[in-house]
């Protein structure tokens, strides 16, 4: 894998390179620790990927809309959704 680092000056590029290297090191050290939980929407992204595979085709587009969208696609009145 290649990562292209750009910056307005050599010192900015070096700082970005150092920060990226630190982030990779932290990720590597924590990857084996089962006490660490994903953050920044990681859980939601993981669930969304798996739920898309299980949702019936007519329901998939509506699932993004929440309860009202699901009620409408399942044959119920969307107005009754809470």
PyMOL CGO cylinders between C-alpha atoms (Angstrom):
from pymol import cmd
from pymol.cgo import CYLINDER

trace = [
    CYLINDER, 0.00, 0.00, 0.00, 1.22, 3.48, -0.80, 0.3, 1, 1, 1, 1, 1, 1,
    CYLINDER, 1.22, 3.48, -0.80, 0.20, 6.60, 1.08, 0.3, 1, 1, 1, 1, 1, 1,
    CYLINDER, 0.20, 6.60, 1.08, 0.83, 9.95, -0.56, 0.3, 1, 1, 1, 1, 1, 1,
    CYLINDER, 0.83, 9.95, -0.56, 1.47, 12.70, 1.99, 0.3, 1, 1, 1, 1, 1, 1,
    CYLINDER, 1.47, 12.70, 1.99, 1.19, 16.27, 0.80, 0.3, 1, 1, 1, 1, 1, 1,
    CYLINDER, 1.19, 16.27, 0.80, 1.72, 19.54, 2.60, 0.3, 1, 1, 1, 1, 1, 1,
    CYLINDER, 1.72, 19.54, 2.60, 2.56, 23.17, 2.05, 0.3, 1, 1, 1, 1, 1, 1,
    CYLINDER, 2.56, 23.17, 2.05, 6.09, 22.84, 3.44, 0.3, 1, 1, 1, 1, 1, 1,
    CYLINDER, 6.09, 22.84, 3.44, 8.59, 20.11, 4.33, 0.3, 1, 1, 1, 1, 1, 1,
    CYLINDER, 8.59, 20.11, 4.33, 7.90, 20.62, 8.04, 0.3, 1, 1, 1, 1, 1, 1,
    CYLINDER, 7.90, 20.62, 8.04, 4.13, 20.14, 7.53, 0.3, 1, 1, 1, 1, 1, 1,
    CYLINDER, 4.13, 20.14, 7.53, 4.74, 16.99, 5.49, 0.3, 1, 1, 1, 1, 1, 1,
    CYLINDER, 4.74, 16.99, 5.49, 7.07, 15.64, 8.17, 0.3, 1, 1, 1, 1, 1, 1,
    CYLINDER, 7.07, 15.64, 8.17, 4.51, 16.34, 10.90, 0.3, 1, 1, 1, 1, 1, 1,
    CYLINDER, 4.51, 16.34, 10.90, 1.75, 14.58, 8.92, 0.3, 1, 1, 1, 1, 1, 1,
    CYLINDER, 1.75, 14.58, 8.92, 4.08, 11.64, 8.29, 0.3, 1, 1, 1, 1, 1, 1,
    CYLINDER, 4.08, 11.64, 8.29, 4.90, 11.41, 12.00, 0.3, 1, 1, 1, 1, 1, 1,
    CYLINDER, 4.90, 11.41, 12.00, 1.22, 11.61, 13.02, 0.3, 1, 1, 1, 1, 1, 1,
    CYLINDER, 1.22, 11.61, 13.02, 0.26, 8.93, 10.48, 0.3, 1, 1, 1, 1, 1, 1,
    CYLINDER, 0.26, 8.93, 10.48, 3.06, 6.68, 11.70, 0.3, 1, 1, 1, 1, 1, 1,
    CYLINDER, 3.06, 6.68, 11.70, 1.91, 7.17, 15.30, 0.3, 1, 1, 1, 1, 1, 1,
    CYLINDER, 1.91, 7.17, 15.30, -1.70, 6.33, 14.37, 0.3, 1, 1, 1, 1, 1, 1,
    CYLINDER, -1.70, 6.33, 14.37, -0.63, 3.14, 12.60, 0.3, 1, 1, 1, 1, 1, 1,
    CYLINDER, -0.63, 3.14, 12.60, 1.45, 2.14, 15.60, 0.3, 1, 1, 1, 1, 1, 1,
    CYLINDER, 1.45, 2.14, 15.60, -1.45, 2.68, 18.00, 0.3, 1, 1, 1, 1, 1, 1,
    CYLINDER, -1.45, 2.68, 18.00, -3.84, 0.75, 15.76, 0.3, 1, 1, 1, 1, 1, 1,
    CYLINDER, -3.84, 0.75, 15.76, -1.36, -2.13, 15.55, 0.3, 1, 1, 1, 1, 1, 1,
    CYLINDER, -1.36, -2.13, 15.55, -0.81, -2.24, 19.32, 0.3, 1, 1, 1, 1, 1, 1,
    CYLINDER, -0.81, -2.24, 19.32, -4.54, -2.15, 20.10, 0.3, 1, 1, 1, 1, 1, 1,
    CYLINDER, -4.54, -2.15, 20.10, -5.68, -4.58, 17.41, 0.3, 1, 1, 1, 1, 1, 1,
    CYLINDER, -5.68, -4.58, 17.41, -5.16, -7.57, 19.69, 0.3, 1, 1, 1, 1, 1, 1,
    CYLINDER, -5.16, -7.57, 19.69, -6.88, -6.02, 22.74, 0.3, 1, 1, 1, 1, 1, 1,
    CYLINDER, -6.88, -6.02, 22.74, -10.46, -7.29, 23.03, 0.3, 1, 1, 1, 1, 1, 1,
    CYLINDER, -10.46, -7.29, 23.03, -11.33, -4.52, 25.51, 0.3, 1, 1, 1, 1, 1, 1,
    CYLINDER, -11.33, -4.52, 25.51, -11.16, -1.87, 22.80, 0.3, 1, 1, 1, 1, 1, 1,
    CYLINDER, -11.16, -1.87, 22.80, -14.46, -0.93, 21.14, 0.3, 1, 1, 1, 1, 1, 1,
    CYLINDER, -14.46, -0.93, 21.14, -14.86, 0.76, 17.75, 0.3, 1, 1, 1, 1, 1, 1,
    CYLINDER, -14.86, 0.76, 17.75, -15.74, 4.43, 17.83, 0.3, 1, 1, 1, 1, 1, 1,
    CYLINDER, -15.74, 4.43, 17.83, -16.63, 7.19, 15.41, 0.3, 1, 1, 1, 1, 1, 1,
    CYLINDER, -16.63, 7.19, 15.41, -19.56, 5.30, 13.90, 0.3, 1, 1, 1, 1, 1, 1,
    CYLINDER, -19.56, 5.30, 13.90, -17.68, 2.01, 13.55, 0.3, 1, 1, 1, 1, 1, 1,
    CYLINDER, -17.68, 2.01, 13.55, -20.45, -0.01, 15.18, 0.3, 1, 1, 1, 1, 1, 1,
    CYLINDER, -20.45, -0.01, 15.18, -23.16, 1.60, 13.04, 0.3, 1, 1, 1, 1, 1, 1,
    CYLINDER, -23.16, 1.60, 13.04, -21.16, 1.03, 9.85, 0.3, 1, 1, 1, 1, 1, 1,
    CYLINDER, -21.16, 1.03, 9.85, -20.59, -2.62, 10.71, 0.3, 1, 1, 1, 1, 1, 1,
    CYLINDER, -20.59, -2.62, 10.71, -24.27, -3.20, 11.49, 0.3, 1, 1, 1, 1, 1, 1,
    CYLINDER, -24.27, -3.20, 11.49, -25.42, -1.39, 8.34, 0.3, 1, 1, 1, 1, 1, 1,
    CYLINDER, -25.42, -1.39, 8.34, -23.24, -3.62, 6.15, 0.3, 1, 1, 1, 1, 1, 1,
    CYLINDER, -23.24, -3.62, 6.15, -24.65, -6.79, 7.65, 0.3, 1, 1, 1, 1, 1, 1,
    CYLINDER, -24.65, -6.79, 7.65, -28.27, -5.63, 7.80, 0.3, 1, 1, 1, 1, 1, 1,
    CYLINDER, -28.27, -5.63, 7.80, -28.27, -4.76, 4.09, 0.3, 1, 1, 1, 1, 1, 1,
    CYLINDER, -28.27, -4.76, 4.09, -27.49, -8.40, 3.33, 0.3, 1, 1, 1, 1, 1, 1,
    CYLINDER, -27.49, -8.40, 3.33, -30.47, -9.66, 5.35, 0.3, 1, 1, 1, 1, 1, 1,
    CYLINDER, -30.47, -9.66, 5.35, -33.15, -7.10, 4.48, 0.3, 1, 1, 1, 1, 1, 1,
    CYLINDER, -33.15, -7.10, 4.48, -35.66, -8.11, 1.79, 0.3, 1, 1, 1, 1, 1, 1,
    CYLINDER, -35.66, -8.11, 1.79, -35.23, -6.13, -1.42, 0.3, 1, 1, 1, 1, 1, 1,
    CYLINDER, -35.23, -6.13, -1.42, -38.41, -3.98, -1.07, 0.3, 1, 1, 1, 1, 1, 1,
    CYLINDER, -38.41, -3.98, -1.07, -37.48, -2.97, 2.48, 0.3, 1, 1, 1, 1, 1, 1,
    CYLINDER, -37.48, -2.97, 2.48, -33.82, -2.00, 1.89, 0.3, 1, 1, 1, 1, 1, 1,
    CYLINDER, -33.82, -2.00, 1.89, -34.32, 1.53, 0.54, 0.3, 1, 1, 1, 1, 1, 1,
    CYLINDER, -34.32, 1.53, 0.54, -36.92, 2.31, 3.21, 0.3, 1, 1, 1, 1, 1, 1,
    CYLINDER, -36.92, 2.31, 3.21, -34.81, 1.02, 6.10, 0.3, 1, 1, 1, 1, 1, 1,
    CYLINDER, -34.81, 1.02, 6.10, -32.68, 4.13, 5.85, 0.3, 1, 1, 1, 1, 1, 1,
    CYLINDER, -32.68, 4.13, 5.85, -35.74, 6.30, 6.46, 0.3, 1, 1, 1, 1, 1, 1,
    CYLINDER, -35.74, 6.30, 6.46, -36.39, 4.87, 9.91, 0.3, 1, 1, 1, 1, 1, 1,
    CYLINDER, -36.39, 4.87, 9.91, -39.70, 3.71, 11.44, 0.3, 1, 1, 1, 1, 1, 1,
    CYLINDER, -39.70, 3.71, 11.44, -41.96, 5.67, 9.08, 0.3, 1, 1, 1, 1, 1, 1,
    CYLINDER, -41.96, 5.67, 9.08, -40.24, 4.26, 6.00, 0.3, 1, 1, 1, 1, 1, 1,
    CYLINDER, -40.24, 4.26, 6.00, -40.38, 0.72, 7.34, 0.3, 1, 1, 1, 1, 1, 1,
    CYLINDER, -40.38, 0.72, 7.34, -44.05, 0.98, 8.27, 0.3, 1, 1, 1, 1, 1, 1,
    CYLINDER, -44.05, 0.98, 8.27, -44.91, 2.17, 4.77, 0.3, 1, 1, 1, 1, 1, 1,
    CYLINDER, -44.91, 2.17, 4.77, -42.97, -0.59, 3.04, 0.3, 1, 1, 1, 1, 1, 1,
    CYLINDER, -42.97, -0.59, 3.04, -44.47, -3.30, 5.26, 0.3, 1, 1, 1, 1, 1, 1,
    CYLINDER, -44.47, -3.30, 5.26, -48.04, -2.37, 4.35, 0.3, 1, 1, 1, 1, 1, 1,
    CYLINDER, -48.04, -2.37, 4.35, -48.87, -0.28, 7.40, 0.3, 1, 1, 1, 1, 1, 1,
    CYLINDER, -48.87, -0.28, 7.40, -49.72, 3.38, 7.53, 0.3, 1, 1, 1, 1, 1, 1,
    CYLINDER, -49.72, 3.38, 7.53, -46.62, 5.52, 7.89, 0.3, 1, 1, 1, 1, 1, 1,
    CYLINDER, -46.62, 5.52, 7.89, -48.61, 8.01, 10.01, 0.3, 1, 1, 1, 1, 1, 1,
    CYLINDER, -48.61, 8.01, 10.01, -48.96, 5.38, 12.75, 0.3, 1, 1, 1, 1, 1, 1,
    CYLINDER, -48.96, 5.38, 12.75, -45.21, 5.02, 13.22, 0.3, 1, 1, 1, 1, 1, 1,
    CYLINDER, -45.21, 5.02, 13.22, -43.71, 6.59, 16.32, 0.3, 1, 1, 1, 1, 1, 1,
]
cmd.load_cgo(trace, "trace")
